């Protein structure tokens, strides 16, 4: 019902707008038309927003670069889930760079931008954030499939993983190019957004609704995982306290994922949606920059949730930092290698009787390997 109302509102805006185009006008013209002021001199608010934004960008770039290096160097991470996490880190790193570019081309500098430069500035943000959200969805799908089928790793081939990563970036690039090539307000001034004066309000509605739908899909998948894990926890809790702890850790991670997404994205998405539907009456310019900073923080939270909670990832981080310290200190002795063990082959899990725990599952050839993976319930240790 509400989708029909949105479509009717969009159609009404389109039919009531003249077809006079303003291709020769500069960025300042569109800002003045929607009533968005361009600072003539730097204000305290500008310094606070830019300083906070650049600080977040710096941390985002370093954190996600560390994740990418860890996935590349440690061969134990050469599995589909870690490839997706590495690609998500790449998208979040790109988001940090794109947001830094925005910070360095805002305030009084906005009036000096050409329309092409302004569109590029916005496209970088759209590409990075769309790719980041798409990666979150891809990780959710992979975890949903893996947990419900009780697999150690996804059986997705490397070719499919590469294809999925290419599709993620293709969607991001397409979303970044749409406003400048197809969906802007240069010929429909009444359709101009107050947040992004050259963007069409209809595009903002579409982009916000698309991301909210992605959010609901993720909630549905994680809810199903929650119900499944809770059922399994009730079934085996009387046999294995260690398995119960694993279930608690998994539910804590899921809660952190959903909580971070809601906190970081909901304010910005609702601001875009209100701007697209109400225009100037939404007063979105009063808080849009702070919403953008909060949304960018999701790129920092992602590596913390998905990577730093992994003990093997933490050990790899320590080895990388040790390598940097050895090189920075000018030591002559070689630092310990970062590459750790080759990826283990995919093996079906079988349940065996070991000690007094009936829920202990091992890989089929685990009894012949001293460094094999051992799974207790859903927990993996080395």
Secondary structure as UniProt FT lines:
FT   HELIX           2..15
FT   TURN            23..24
FT   HELIX           27..34
FT   HELIX           44..73
FT   HELIX           75..77
FT   HELIX           80..103
FT   TURN            104..105
FT   HELIX           107..112
FT   HELIX           115..148
FT   TURN            149..150
FT   HELIX           158..181
FT   TURN            186..187
FT   HELIX           189..191
FT   TURN            197..198
FT   STRAND          199..200
FT   HELIX           201..236
FT   TURN            237..239
FT   HELIX           241..278
FT   HELIX           279..282
FT   HELIX           284..286
FT   HELIX           288..303
FT   HELIX           304..308
FT   HELIX           311..328
FT   TURN            329..330
FT   STRAND          349..351
FT   TURN            355..356
FT   TURN            358..359
FT   STRAND          360..363
FT   TURN            364..365
FT   HELIX           366..368
FT   TURN            370..371
FT   STRAND          374..376
FT   TURN            377..378
FT   STRAND          379..381
//
